[in-house]
Amino acid sequence: MAASRMLLHFPTHFAALTLNFRTPPDDRGTRRENVVFRRVRLVRSQEHDPWKNLALEEFLLGDCSDGEGILYLWQNARTVVIGRNQNAWAECRLDLLEAEGGRLARRTSGGGAVYHDLGNLNYSFILPRKFYSMERQLGTVLHALGSLGIHGEFSGRNDLVVSGRKFSGNAYQLTRFRSLHHGTLLLSADMDMLSRYLNVDPEKLKSKGVSSVSSRVINLRDVAPALEIEALRNAMEEAFLEGYVHEEAVREQGFPDSSEFRTLFEKHSSAEWRFGRSPKCEVCVSRRFSWGGVELRINTEGDRISGPVIYSDAMDVEMIASLAGVLNGIPLNWNEMANAVREGFPESPEMENVADWLEEAPIGRKEEVRE
């Protein structure tokens, strides 16, 4: 079905947002500017297919012009969505998920695995990179919830919480000229299914001070029992329109009738993208840091590392991809690996953590896993 577009007439005033939460990090080295758009686009997906919805998100990221801001709202049915650099087999119970009619999807951003069902609303802010501001974007979400009588706050590296429990996780992707920030809003998600399908690292739970993933999260209906999904959608769109000055607003529905979108759908639905590769490895070491976990799988040719694979729920996708390149081809020696990391990332506190860990000569385990 071809996408349709409708011109909407809204007031273009800016309503100042009062932000009463600890400021999360913005794009490093990128200045924040006043946001004035020629056009804002309100996009809603009418389908619950995760592969189509993620393909549309990636399409919109490439389709966003310099003078546009896009708010994309979407829902998936019975889906586990993993981060760009995660190991699908380690993050969820794949056989059970698929046997019960669920789907696995992989997003283009970093971060950890999440469970989606129709009790969850997903939002995506797609903007020119120079306008990316995690503070402003999360402020828009909190402003929308505040209009519904829900007072949330920012917590940790990427969470929104109410009464100390998480109802929204967030991740981002930055390209040279564009930015994507997306997140979840748990309205009435099935917590039993969330616990049933997700494999959560015990060290991650320990770092959060909780015993299970379900004990850490909360549905917004637990706070506002009468809240409906349509009211949540409308509040998000109204807050977006108030928070970003614009000359015109348009509403879009449906999926693009283009070869580019079809190619993206084929990518997101493919086994190659969703499962990636979980290779046999000679040495496997892992460690959880405050900013995310790292699992390093090493094979060698002679005495040198060959084609290392790194899994991580770190938010910075490119940093993890670059780490594999830095380690490839150097001797399998912990000190030389640590030195290579420091040389490759001279100003990264995260990679300094990794180098310190490697210097400790972590004991690797030989492990074989399915191809």
Secondary structure as GFF3:
##gff-version 3
##sequence-region A 1 371
A	DSSP	beta_strand	4	8	.	.	.	ID=ss1
A	DSSP	beta_strand	36	44	.	.	.	ID=ss2
A	DSSP	alpha_helix	50	63	.	.	.	ID=ss3
A	DSSP	beta_strand	68	74	.	.	.	ID=ss4
A	DSSP	beta_strand	79	82	.	.	.	ID=ss5
A	DSSP	alpha_helix	88	91	.	.	.	ID=ss6
A	DSSP	alpha_helix	94	99	.	.	.	ID=ss7
A	DSSP	beta_strand	103	106	.	.	.	ID=ss8
A	DSSP	beta_strand	114	116	.	.	.	ID=ss9
A	DSSP	beta_strand	120	128	.	.	.	ID=ss10
A	DSSP	three_ten_helix	129	131	.	.	.	ID=ss11
A	DSSP	alpha_helix	134	147	.	.	.	ID=ss12
A	DSSP	beta_strand	153	155	.	.	.	ID=ss13
A	DSSP	beta_strand	159	162	.	.	.	ID=ss14
A	DSSP	beta_strand	165	174	.	.	.	ID=ss15
A	DSSP	beta_strand	178	186	.	.	.	ID=ss16
A	DSSP	alpha_helix	191	197	.	.	.	ID=ss17
A	DSSP	alpha_helix	202	208	.	.	.	ID=ss18
A	DSSP	alpha_helix	213	216	.	.	.	ID=ss19
A	DSSP	three_ten_helix	220	222	.	.	.	ID=ss20
A	DSSP	alpha_helix	229	243	.	.	.	ID=ss21
A	DSSP	beta_strand	245	253	.	.	.	ID=ss22
A	DSSP	alpha_helix	259	269	.	.	.	ID=ss23
A	DSSP	alpha_helix	271	275	.	.	.	ID=ss24
A	DSSP	beta_strand	281	289	.	.	.	ID=ss25
A	DSSP	beta_strand	292	298	.	.	.	ID=ss26
A	DSSP	beta_strand	300	301	.	.	.	ID=ss27
A	DSSP	beta_strand	304	305	.	.	.	ID=ss28
A	DSSP	beta_strand	309	312	.	.	.	ID=ss29
A	DSSP	alpha_helix	317	327	.	.	.	ID=ss30
A	DSSP	alpha_helix	334	344	.	.	.	ID=ss31
A	DSSP	alpha_helix	349	359	.	.	.	ID=ss32
A	DSSP	beta_strand	365	367	.	.	.	ID=ss33
###
